[in-house]
Amino acid sequence: MYKKLFVNREVSWLGFNGRVLQEAADHDVPLLERLRFLGIFSNNLDEFFRVRVATNRRLLHLKKSTLSVEQKKEIKKLLEKVQEIVLDQQTEFNRIYLKELLPALRQEGIFIVNEKELNEQQAEAVRTYFQETVVNRLFPILLDPGKPLPVLKDGSIYLAVRLRNSTTRAFRYALVALPTSILSRFFIIPGEQDRHTIILLDDVIRASLDLLFSSLDYNEFTAHTIKITRDAEMDLDTDISASVLDKVKKSLHQRKLGAPVRFIYDAEIPADMLSFLASRLKIDAQGIIPGQRYHNFRDFMKFPKVGGAELLYAPLEPLRIPELDAATSVFDVMDRKDILLHHPYHSFGYVIRLLREAAIDPWVKHIHISLYRIAENSSIANALINAVKNGKKVTVVMELRARFDEEHNIFWANKLKEEGAEVIHGVSGYKVHSKCCLISRTKGGKNKLYAHVSTGNYNDDTSRVYSDLGLLTSQKRITADSQKLFRLIRNFPAAVNRVKFSHCLVSPVNMRGRILELILQEKELVKAGKTGRIIMKMNSLVDETMIRALADAAAAGVHIDLVVRGSCSLKATTKELEGRIKAISIVDRFLEHSRIYWFGNNGKPIIYIGSADLMTRNIDLRVELTVPILDTAIARTITALLELQMDDNTKARVQDGKISNRYIHNSAPLLRSQMATYELLARQQTGAKAEE
């Protein structure tokens, strides 16, 4: 029915990273925040190559591939398109950094210098820092022309060094890994007044290569950065006798040896050195990419806080929830009503308080929680440990396959188990991605359940920069289904066909069917001469069945608004759909992360929030929880929040399938939805105080 309805997922994702790059180019964004967005762009691109590009290249090279010749041609064409987009974005990246940010930083008295720009006093300070702090963290590897390269660590920066004796003309190559996991990438040179001079760790080492190789008979040194990106997908074998923990540990080791998918090098590297390195890497020519002097710009996410306060976003004072602040017990408030939390505008401390209170409450008997990504120094994990020590039964579902957090999650899983918690290591074949905490409390002989359900992770750190919703509730329609969720996980997969959910949407049980029913319901309303309305907010819209259902509903006259931060595989600007579906993306100070599904239902909105995007993996291959909003006041708030996003004409871009990232500008008063959200919630806080 529809021509060119679908947009390639990888291309659409690169469009999202282009929007991140736009934030770095935006002169209205504070200067050091613009640097941070360059870091985010770099970090995102690394993950894209490690996962999406690696997956497509792996498909091409499978020995027993089921792909047709035509399908392989399509993948090759896609990889060429990806390469073209990435190179264009990298050119823009370099322009922003070199032509805009460096000059702007100098105007603010912040100078990023290299080893050749140091005066005598600065050079002495740098070499002193090298000898006192850096040198003992360096372990050079001398390269032998007759042997293969050592295994280079994925994502790490290396200095490829050429050592030469000017008299004998003898030379040799070496590799030096930058110890950025231990030392800061940035060294602020001391002794400066009215200016901040910063040198990167790369250049600290370059300035001191003669000291590092003093025991060898060489007196000339040149060094250029290189970086390898490896295939990060994990092969979890199907050996049912092996535990999930053992499989993940085995696959983590395999990941370290994953095939290289990208080799980035300093474009100024001598031809002989590049030839020496590239000839020893088993990587397609498309994966060999010239770059600038510095790699791993993700480190710029932690650029030193120097200069005036105006160079960073002004901190937002966390909004308070007067009812919770005034209450002696969170449970007392939850007995009376549901509470909506909106991070980072509301403090994540309310979630920690719930668990802290549960840990010492004499009537709490059991805590269930599903964890996907938690903070390095997790207050959540420590609160759970405290609950165990206070005699509570604690059951933790720890997903060990949360990509790039596997080792971290294994650590916490072991720690929680050592302290006495029951730990379930996910389920076979599926990731547990739900974000739910269920507390069982027995008082006066009556058992009651209390739940916290979120669109985001139980993570103290990311809660400050990810925009997520959380619901505190004791309503049986939600708590009973949440209890069934943990029963499903414990008895997976046998329970998939046995456990029935009455009100919540749970993947892989009933979410797909119920969402399709609700889309069809809006379509039927239009056929009956009534208004059909759908609003969906998510990170990614990729599932083809869902896309076709939305397109069919729009063609029938349902008004559809989509707020999709990342990949949007629905091309809403086709001739058949233009004006019927509005699809936007918002990239701003905070990472939009909440998932909201809103259906007009003939004037009585049905609203769900939860952990699942409309991707096949989330609907069919993960355990997800999406819950209904039953409180009318909260429903009105969520509707108002969605309306603010749809009216954004400052940070919203059109999702047009062409990754043009065109800003939405109109004649309406300027509205920046994230700041307007803060103001709306602040007014609610003031109103709640006035009612008291």
N, C-alpha and C positions, 0 to 999 in steps of 0.2 A: 504493500500500500504506500509506503513512504520511501522516497528516494534519499539515499545518503543520510539515513536517520542516525547512524552510529558514528561516534568519534573514537579513534583509537585511544585506548587507555593511557599508553605511554606518552603519546603526543599531548594529550590533555594534561597529564601530570606535569610535563615540562612547562605547560602554560602556567600552572600554579607556581612553579619555581620562578618563572618570569615575573609573576606578581610580587614575589618576595624581592626580586631584583629591583622592581619599580619602587619599593619602599626605600631601598638604598639610594635610589636616584632622586627621591622626593626632597626638595629643599625645605619643606615644612616639617620634616622629621628631624629631631635634634641630631647633631653631628655624630656623637658617639653611638647613637642608636642606629644611624645609617651604616656605620662600621659593623655593628652587630648583625644587621640584616645581610651584609656580605658574608658573614660567618655562617648564618643560617642557610643561605643559598648554597654555600660550599658543602656544608654538612648534608643537606638534602641531596645534592648531586652525587655525593659519594654513595649514599644509600641507594639511590636510583641505579647506579651502575652495579653495585654489589648484588642487587636483587632483580630488578626488572630487565636490565640489559643482559645480565648473566643468565637469566632464565631463557631468554630468546636465543642467546648464543648456544646454550646447552641443547636446546631443541634442534638446532641446525646440525649439531655434531653427534647426536645420538646414533649409535651403531645400528640399533634396531628401531629406527624411527618409523612411526605410522604416518608421518606427514607425506603428503603428495608433493610432487615437483612444484606445483603451483603454490602450495602453502609455503614451501621453503623460499620460493621467489618473493612472496609477500613479506616474510620475515626479513629477508635480506634488504628489501626495499624499505621496510620499517627502520632497520638499523642504520641505513644510509640517511633517512630522514632525521632520526635521532641525532646522528653525528652532525648534520647540518645545523639543527636547532641549537645543539650544545655549543658548537663553535661560535655561532652568532651571539649567544648569550655570554660566552666567555669574553668575546670582544667588548661587549657592553660592560661586563664586569670590570675589565681592565680600564676602560675609559672612566668609569665612575671612580675607581680607586685612584688612578694616576692623575687624571685631569681635574677631578672635582674634590675628592676627600683629602688628599695629601695637601693641596694648596689651602683648603679651608682649615685644616688642622694647624698649618703653620701660622695662619692669621690669628689663631687662638693661642699661640705660643706652645704648640705641641709639635715636636719635630720627630719624625720617624727616620732614622739615619741608618746607613749601612757602614761597614767597616772602613770604607774608603773615604768617608765623610767625617771621620773623627779628628778632632784636634789632639794635640799631644797629651793634654790632661785627661781627655775623655778616653783615649786609647789606653792610657795607663790604668784607668778605673776598670775598663772592660777586661783587660788582661788579668788584672788582679781578681776580678770576679770569676774569670775562667779558672784560674789556678786554685782559688779557694772553694769554689762551689761546683763548677761544671766538669772539670777534667776527670774526676773520679766516677762520673756517671757515663763516661764514654768508653766504648770498647770497639776500636776500629777493626775492620776485616780487610786484609790484603787479598786482592783478587789475583787468581792464577789463570793466565790465558789458556792453559790446558784443562781447566776444570770448569764445571758449570757454576753459575752463580749460587750463592747460598739462598735458602728460602727467605724471601723478603716478606716482612710482616705486613698484612693487609692494612692500608690506611696510614701507615707510619711514614714519616719523612726521613729520607736519607740524603746525606751529602755524598755525591759521587766525586771523589777527590783524585786529582792527577798530581802525583809526586814526581818531581824531575830534578836531576842533578845538572846544573847549568854547565859544568865542566865536561863531564863524561857524556852528557845528553841521555843518560839512562833514565827511564821513567817507569812508573808503575801506577796501577789504579787501586783505590781503596774505597770502602763504604763506611760511613759513620752514621749510625742511627741517632736522631735527635731524641733526647730523653724527655719528651714533653709530658709524659705521664707522671713525671717526678718533679720537673722544673717548669716554671712559667715560660711561656713562649716569649715573654717580653721582659726586658731588663731596663729599669729606669735608671739612667746614669746619674749618680749622686753629685751634689756640689753645684747644681745649677740654680740660679735665681731668676724669677720672673719668666721661666720657661721650663718645659718638660721635654727632655730629650730621651727618646726610647729607641733601643736597638733590639732587633729580634735575636732569639737564641741562635738561629742559623748563622747570623753575622758575628755573634760573639765567638763562635767556633771558627768561622773563616778568619777572623782577626788573630787567631791563636793556633793555627795549624802547625806552625813551626815548633810550638811548645808540645803539641800533641804527638808529633812525629820526630821529636828531637833525637831519638836513639837511632834513627835511620839516616843513611847518607844521601839526603835530598835537601835542596835549599830553595826550591820553587814549588809553590802550591796553588792550584786553582780548584774551586769546588762549585758544584752545581746541584741543585735539589732535584730529586726524583721521587716518585711515589707509585706504588703498585696498588691497584684495587682488585680484589679477588672475588670470585663467586662466593656469595655468603649463604646461599640456600643450603639447608641441612638435609641430608639423606637419612631419614629415620626408617631403618629397616623394619620389616614386618615380623620379626622374630617375637612371637607372643610370649616366649619364656623369659625374655629380657624385660626389665622394668623400664618405665618411662625415663627414670633418672639415668640408668645405664645407657639407654639409647641416646639421650641428649649429650651426655659426657662424651660418648664415642663420636657423635656428629660434630661436636665442638672441635675435637681434634682434627677431624676431616676438613672442617671449614678453614683451619689455619693453612691447609695445603691446597685450598681451592684453586681452580684454574684462574690465572690472571685475565681480567677482562678490560683493564685499562692501565696503560703506562703513561704517566704524565712526566714531562721533563722540561727543564729550563731551556727555552728556545735558544739561549746563548751557548749551550753546551757545545764543545768542540765536536766536529763530525766523527773523529776517530773514537772518542769516548762513547758517543751515542751508538755508533755501529757496534762497538764491543758489547754494550749492554743489551741493545735490542736483539742482536743475533742470538743471545742466550735466553731470551724470553719466548715462550711458546704462546704467542698472542697474535690475533689477526691484525693486519695493518690498520684497520679502522680503530683499533683500540690504542694505537700509539699517537698520543696527542701532545703537541707542543704547548707550553704554558709560559708563565712569567717566572720571575726570579723566586717567588715564594709559593709554596703549596700549603694545603691544609688551612685555608682561611677560616675554617670552623673555629680555630683558636681565637679569632677576633671576636667571638661571642663573649670572651672573657678579657677583652681589652681593658687595661687599667683605667680606673675612674679618676681621670686627671682633668684639670681645667675647671671652668665655672659650672655651677649647677645647671645652667640652661642647656648644657651639652647633652643632658640626659632627660628622659621623660620625668616630669615631676612625679614623685611617688603618690599613689592613690591611698588615702586613708581607708583601711578596710571598714566597710559599712557594718553596723551592728544590727542585731535582731533583738529589739527591746524585750520581747517576751522570753527569749532564752536567757538573756542577760539577767533579767529580774527573777527568774525561776531558780529554786534550789535544786531542782531535778529536771533533766531533759525529758525523762519519761513522763513526768506530770504534764508537760506541755504537749507531748505527743499523744497523751490520753485525750486531750481536748481537741486537737486539730493537727492537720498536716502543716509542715514547714518546708518552704522552698529555699534552697541554698543556691546562690549563683556565684561561683568562684571565677575570677579572683576578687570580684567586688565584695563578696562576703568572705570572711576569714575561714580557712580550712580548719582552724582551731575548733570550730563547732563539731566537726566530725571526730577529731581527736578527743574532745570533751565527752562525746557520747560513749566512746570506747573506754575512756578513763573512768567514767562513772559506772559503766557496766562492770568494770574490773573489781570495783569495791562494793557494788550494790548487793546487799545481803539476799535479795530476792532473785537475782540473775543466776540462772543455772547453766545456760549453754550459749555460746557465741559461734555462729557460722559466718565465714567471710570468704569471698573469692578474690584473689589477688593476682593481678596481671603484671603491673609495673609498680614497684614501690621505691621510695627514696633510699639513697645510700645509707643515711642515718635515719631510719624510718621510725617516726613517732608511733605510727600505726602498729608496726611489728612489736615495738617495745610495750605498747599498751596491751597487746594480746599476750605477751609474755607475763606481764603483770597480772592479767586476769587468771592465767594458769597458776601463778604463785598464790593467788587468793582463792584457789580451790574451784574455779570455774572450769567447766569443760569447754575446750576451744577446738573447733574444727576449721582448718585452713585449707582451702583449695588453692594451691600455688601452681600457676601455669609455668612450667619450666621451659616452654618453647616460645616465650615472648621474644621476638627477634631482637638480637643484640643485647638482651638483658638476661640471657640464659644463665651465665655464670653467677651473676648477681642474685638471681632468684634461687639458684641451687644453694648458695650460701645461706640465704634467709630460711629456706625450707629446712635445711639441716639444723640451723640455730633454733627455730621454733620447735622442731621435733625433739632436740636435746632438752629443751625446757619443759617438755611434757605435753605440747599440743599434738593433736592428731593432724597429720599432714597428708593430703591427697594430692598426688602429683599429676593433676589434670586427668584427662581420659584418653583412651587409645584412639588415634586417628583424627581427633578433633581438638581444637584449641578452646579452652574455657576463657572466654573474653568478657563474660558478664562482670558487672561491678555491683556487688550486693553484700550487705552485712545484715544478718538476721539474729536478733537477740531474744532468747526465750526467758521469760520472767514469771515466777510463780509467787503470788502474793494472796494471802487470805484463802488459800486452797484453790485459787483459780490461776490457770496458766494463760499468759498473754504474750503475743509476739510483736516485736517492734522491728521495723526495717529501715535501712538507709539504702537507697538505690540511686546510682549515679550514671551520668553519661561519660565520666572520666575516671581515671585511675585513683587508687588510694595512695597518692604520692604527694608528700608535703611540698616537694620542690616544684613540680610541674603545675601544682594548683595555683601558683603565683603568676603563671604566664599562660596557662590554658584556660579558655573560657568554657566552663562546664556547668551543668545543672545537677543538683542533688536533691532528693526528696526524703524527708523524714516522715514516716507514717506508721500508724498502728492499725490502719484499716484492713479488715480481714480479707477483703477481696484481693489485696496486694500481698499481705503477709502469708496467707495460706498458699498462694501460688509460689511465693519465694521459698517457702518450706519445701514445696514440691520440686523446685529447681535443685536444691541440694540433694534431694532424694534421687533425682534424675542423674546427677553427677556421680553419686555414690554407686549407682547400679547401671551405669552406662556400659554398653549400648542397649542392654536388654530392656531398660525402662522406657526407651524412646517411644515405643508403641503402646506402653501401658499407662504412663503418667499423663493425665489430662489436665490442661490448664484452662481455667474458667474465665479469667479476665486478662492475664498478662500474655504478651507475645514472647514466645521462647523459641529460639533456634536450637536445633533443627526441627522442632516439633510442629509448631503451628504459625510461625511468623509469616512465612511466604503466603500461605493460604489466606490468612486474615487480612494482610495488607492488600492483596489483590481483591478481596471481597469489598473492602472499604473504598478502593478506587472505583470498582464497578458500581457501588452504591451511589457515589456522586454522579456517575454517568447516567444512572437510571433516574436520578432526581431531575436532571436536565431533560431527559425524554418526557418526564411527567410535567414539564413546564415550570419547574422550580429551579432554583440556583444551585449549581454544583461548584464546590470550592475546595481546593487542596493546597496546603502549604507544607513543604518538606524542607528540613534543614539537616545537613549531614556533611560528612567529610568527603565521601565518594559515592557517585551514582554510576554503577557499571553494569549491573545485572540486566541482561537483555530482555528477559520476560517482564521485569518491572518497567523498563523503558518503553516497551511496546504497549503495556497497559496504560501508562501515563499518556502516551501519544494518542491512543485510541480515545481516552477520556477527553483530552483536549480537543480532538477533532469533533467530538460530540457536543462541545460547548462548555466543558468544565474549565473554570479559570484556575490555572495552576501557577504557583510561584515556587521556585526552587532556589535555595541558598546552599550552594555546594562549594565548599572551600577548595577542594582538590580536584581529583579526576571527575569529569562529567562527560560520560560517553553518550549522552543525549544531545543531539544537535538541535537546539530549540529554534534555530533561525532558518530552518528549511521552509520552503514555500507553503507547505501545508500547515506548519505549526507557528509560523511567525505571528505574533500578536496573541496567540492562545496560551503559550507557555513563556514565562519570563524566568530566565536562569541567570543568577548572578553569583559572584564570589566576593567575599570580603576578606582582605588581608590588612591587618592593622597592628597595633601595639601588642595585642594578645592573640594567641592562636585560637581561632574559632574551632571548637571541638565537640560541641553538643549535638546530639541527634534528636530531632523533634519531628513527629509526624502528626499533622493537623488536618482533620477532615470536617467540613462544614456541617454535615449531617442535618441539613434543613434548619439551620439556626440554633442547633444544640451541639456545639463542637465536640468532637471526639479527639482527644489529644493523648499521644504516647510520648514518653521520653525513655531513652535507654542507651545501650552500648553498641547497637548494630547499625552499620551503614547498609545501603542497598547494593551490596556486592554479593556475588554468588558465594564467596567464601564465608561471609558473615551470616548469610541466610541458611545455607545448607551444610557448611563444614565447620561451624563453630557453635559453642554453647553461649547464647546471648540472652539477655533479659531486657525486655522493653515493657514498661508499666504504664497503665492508664492514669491520667490526672483526674482525680475524683472530686477534689475541692474546687468549687466554682471560683473562689477568689484567686487561687493559684492559676486556674485555667485562664482567667482574664489577664493576669500578669504575663503569662507565657505568650498569649496572643498579642499583647502590647509589645513584648520584646521582639516577636517576629515582625510586626508591623514596622518597628524602628529599623530593622535590618533591610526590609524591602524598600524603605524610603531613603536609605543611605545614598547620598549623592556626593560623598567625599572619598570614601575608601572602597566603594563597591565597583566591581568591574563586570562587564558582560561576559557570560559563558557562551561564546558563539561558535565553538568548534574550530575556529581558525587560530586560536590562542593569540588573538589580537590584543587581549587585555585592555580593551577600551574602557576608560572610566565612564561611569554614569554621571553625567552633568545635566542639570535641568534648571528651570527658572525658579524652582522652589527654594526656600531658605536653606542654607547649607546645613546638612545633618550628618554627623559622624556617629554611627550607630553605637559604637562601643562607649563613647563618652555619654551619649544620650541614655544608654542603659544604666550607667552609673548614676546619672541624675534622676532617672525614674525610680530606681531602687532607693536612692537617698530620700526622695519625696515620700516614699512608702514608709521609710524608717521614721521620718519626722511625723507622719500621720499617725503611726503606731504609738509614738511617744505622746502625742497630743491626746489620743484616746485614753491612755493611762491616767 
